[in-house]
Amino acid sequence: MTAKLILDTLAKEFSIKGSEVQAVLEMTDAGLMAPFIARVRRSKTGGLTESALRRLLQRRVELDELDRRRGTILRQLEKQEGVSAQEVAAIENCSDRFELEDLFVPHRRPEPEVQLAMDRGLTALADQLVKSVPKAARSEASGDETPAAEEAPAAEATAEVEAEAPAETPAPEATEQAPAPAETETPEAPAAESDATPEAPAAEAEGAPAEASTPEVDTSPAPHIHSTEALTLMCQPFVNPDRGIHSVEEALSGAVRILSDRLGRNAALRTSLRRMLRKRGVVEVHASVPVDKMGRHKPLAKFKSPLKQVQGHRLIALRQAQRERVLAVHLTMDPALALSKVRAA
C-alpha cells in the first residue's frame, strides 16, 4: 500500500488527482508498461503523457526510498530524549531528502573533534564569542573603543566559523546537498552523497565513538584566525594544560569548532545557504595528477564555471574524471554573500 504522503506529493507535483496517481501505480504494479498506460488507459491517468508517466514512476522510487529513510530516522529518534512533537511532525511531513537530512542533523552525535572541545570545557568560550554586546554598553561607548574591541572577537569568530562550517559540500551532481559558504573539497566518490542511499549519514552517526578521547582527532589550531588583544584576553582563562589546552590558539580553535558544529546543525541556515549556493555557487576543478597524465580529461584541467551554467554533458565528464581520481571538484561561493545569514543564525 502506497503511503498517503507519497500519493499527495505525486498528485501535487504532476497536477493530477490522488485517485489518478493511485490508478497509475496500481496499473504499473500489475505489470502494465508506460507506453500502454499512456495510450490505452489515458482516461484514468489524468491525460499524462508517456514521458510524464516515466517521470512519475521514477519520482515514486525516490519517494519510496525517502519513506524508508524517514522510518529509520524516526526509529532512532524514539531512542532519544528531548525530541519534540513538532520535530517529529516536520520529519513525518517532509518530502525532500535533503530537507529530511537537515532535520535529522541536530540529533546526530557531534564529530570527535567537536566532542573533544566540549569535554575540554570550551563551550563557555564559544558562547562568549557570539554573545552580543548589551545596548547600554554600546551607548556608553560613544568615545570608548572597548565595546568595539569586545565585538571584534565575536565577528572574527563568526567569520571563521563560516569558513569552517561543517556543511557537506557535494560534487556537482548533488548541487542540492548541504552548502558551504567557503571552498571545500568534494569526496573522491561523488555518488556517496548524491546517488547512494540516504542511510549513509545515519551509519556515520551511529558509528561515531561515544568517548571523544579515544579517536584520533585534529587538534591543530584552525587556520586564518587573527587574534586581537581582546580576543586573547577572552581565551586566556580557558588555557589549561591539564585538559590539553596549551595555548590561546588551541582554546580558540576548539571554540570555533563548537560554533561550526552549531551552525551545521541549524536546518534553516543549511536550507538558506543551499539555495544561495545554487544561485551563486561556482564549480572549480583542481587536477589531482599532472596535466600530461590526465588523458581525455585534459580539457577539464582548468574548468571553472557558475554552478547554474554547468551543462549536462560537462557534468557527466566531471563525474567520470572524479571517479577516476584524475581531478577534484570544488564548489565555492563568496563568503561575504553568506556572512549576514551566518551571523544572524
Secondary structure as UniProt FT lines:
FT   HELIX           4..14
FT   HELIX           18..29
FT   TURN            30..31
FT   HELIX           34..40
FT   HELIX           42..44
FT   TURN            45..46
FT   HELIX           50..78
FT   HELIX           85..92
FT   HELIX           97..104
FT   HELIX           105..107
FT   HELIX           112..119
FT   TURN            120..121
FT   HELIX           123..129
FT   HELIX           135..139
FT   HELIX           146..164
FT   HELIX           172..174
FT   TURN            175..176
FT   STRAND          184..185
FT   HELIX           191..194
FT   HELIX           199..207
FT   TURN            212..213
FT   TURN            223..224
FT   HELIX           229..235
FT   HELIX           236..238
FT   HELIX           241..243
FT   HELIX           248..264
FT   HELIX           267..280
FT   STRAND          282..287
FT   HELIX           291..293
FT   HELIX           295..300
FT   TURN            301..302
FT   STRAND          304..306
FT   HELIX           307..309
FT   HELIX           312..323
FT   TURN            324..325
FT   STRAND          327..332
FT   HELIX           335..344
//
